[in-house]
Amino acid sequence: MMKIYFFNWTSLKKWSMLIGLVVLLFTSIHYSSGLVSQQSDPTTQTGAITRIESDKDEVALTFNVAWGDDEVLEILEVLQNHKVRATFFVNGDWALRNEDIAKIIIEDQHEVGLLGFHDDPYIGRSEEYIEEDLKNGSDVLKRLDYEPLTFVRLPDNKFDQTIVEYIEDLGYQVVFWSHYETIGDDAEPEQEAERISSDFDRGEIIVFPASDNLTATSEVVDSLISQKLTDGYSFISLTELLSPANIELRPIN
């Protein structure tokens, strides 16, 4: 039997006011979350490419390089010992000041993506500034006889949807991650590597900031690679991982 529902006008007014308040609250929350900062919660970063769906035991190891030299060299030695290829997102200004290390990255046949030229976030910057900053970062790598990938990460990892869309309109591909690992100096390498290893699976993209204030990073990377290789995993470049794969895209909220 068909049911007919009647609205009580007094109740309707109350519900209308309540709905209005909810909409207002949602709008204010949505606006305040429009700018996403890596520092607030780097492990839940969303937007653009974050991982792929894969039936192979393969993961991509990536590094963000914007400051320091010693730890980057330690990481390169670890990768060389394990014969593992990684993808380095390099800040142009850093590469300009550390051409010798940038050349080692290239000579060891690692991939190189762009981390802009300056450290300054793109939030509040003009489109012209963003385009020039990416071009300057690219030009530094070209001077080192390397044609940089179209892969981009944002300086200081701060961005909004408009910035991501504009960068992709320029022909670049914004790549984030499924796991962001900042390793403290007091980390116990094997335990930390075990924690990370147990938390990621096929098709994941993991990123480590490579800077001299994070001196335990290379040891953790060493232990992590050993553990995953023992588990039958392969570490491959981003290009290989993303190639004919079903890329998972998540919009920025």
Secondary structure, DSSP 4 states (H G I P E B T S, - for coil): --------HHHHHHHHHHHHHHHHHHHHHHHHTSSEETTT-GGG--SSEEEEE-SSSEEEEEEEE-S-SHHHHHHHHHHHHHT---EEEE-HHHHHH-HHHHHHHHHTT-EEEE--SSSS-STT--HHHHHHHHHHHHHHHHHTT----SEE--GGGEE-HHHHHHHHHTT-EEB--SEE-PPPTT--HHHHHHHHHHH--TTBEEEEE--TT-TTHHHHHHHHHHHHHHTT-EEE-HHHHHTTSEEEE----
